Amino acid sequence: MHNHDFWEEAVPALRENLDTIHTVAEWAAATGYSRAYFSILVRQKLEEAPSAIIRREKFKKVKRLVRENPTQKGHLIAKKTGFKNVKSLYKFLRRHFDTTLTAIRKGAKNSL
């Protein structure tokens, strides 16, 4: 991948492998860059840390999965988004987005 098409490949690589990409190093490897250079490219493009982008994409996927199937079990959502268990998913939601799976479900019901 060359710098000019970096972003066109980086985002799909993350979204397609969101269940297996947990770190910036893993995302960088999926695009063929070193972690350090990849981080520089992402920060230049978005002025945001790559780890924050990973978190945001995982959160968007959780919300999409809940919207598609509001009664889907938490452990299945955790698995589909790359968390080792539902407790890790709950911790992620609380720590980074100050929310819960229940609140996301309520929001999905209200938007229907």
N, C-alpha and C positions, 0 to 999 in steps of 0.2 A: 504494500500500500504506500502510495506517495502522499506527501503533505497536502497536495491540492485536493485529493479526494478522501482525505483522512476522515472528515466528519461524516461523509456519506456512507462510510463503512463502519465507523465506530459505533454509531447509534444502533443500526440494525444488529451488529454483533452483540451488543449489550441486550437488546430486547429479545433476540432469538435465544440467548443463552442465560437469561435472567435467573433461571433456577440453578445454574451451576457457577455463575460469576458472583463471588462474594466480596472480592477485594479489587482494588485498583490494579494490582499486579496481574490478576487473572483476566481482567478486562483488557489490559495492555497486551498480554500474551495472545488473546483472541484476535487482536488486530495486527500482531507482528511487531510491536514496539516494545522497547524497554519501559519499565514502569516510570522511570524518571522523565524520559523524553515524552512519553504519552501524557504525563501529568502537565508538563509544560504546554504541549499542544492544546489540551483541553482548557487549561486556564487562559491561554491566549484567545481561544475561540469564544469561551463563555464567561470568562472572569469568575469562574466558580470551581470549587474543588471537585475532582472526578468522583470522590467518595459521596459527595452530596448528590450528584447526578444518579449514582447507583441507588441510593436510598430513595430518591424521588421516583425513579422508575419502578422500584419494587412496590412502593406505596400506590402508585397508579395501577399497577397490576392487581394488587389486593383489591382496590376499589372496583376495578373492572370485573374481577371474578365474583365479587359479592353482588354487583349489579346484574350480572348474567344469571346468577343462581343464589338468591338471598338466603336459602336454607342450607347451602353447602357447608359441610362441617369444617371447623377451624383447622383440623389437622390436614385436610386435603388442600386447603388454601395455603397452609404453611409449606406443604410439599411442593406445590406448583410454583411457589415463589422462592424456593431454595432455602427455606428455614429447616433446621434439623428437627424441630418439633413445634407444636402450637405454643408452648411457653416462650420459645424464642421469638415467634411472631408477635405475641402479645407484648413482650418486652420492647421489641423494635417499634411497634406502634406507639406505645406509651412514651418511650424515651425520645424518639425523633419527631413525632407528630402530635403528641399529647392527646391521643385518642385511643379508642378500643375497637375491636371487631364489632361489638354490639352497636356502638355509635355509628360505625360505617354502615351496618345493616339498616339501622333506623333512617339514616340519610338516604340510603338506596330506596327504601320503601316510600319515603316522602317525595322522592323525585319521579316516582312512577305515575 
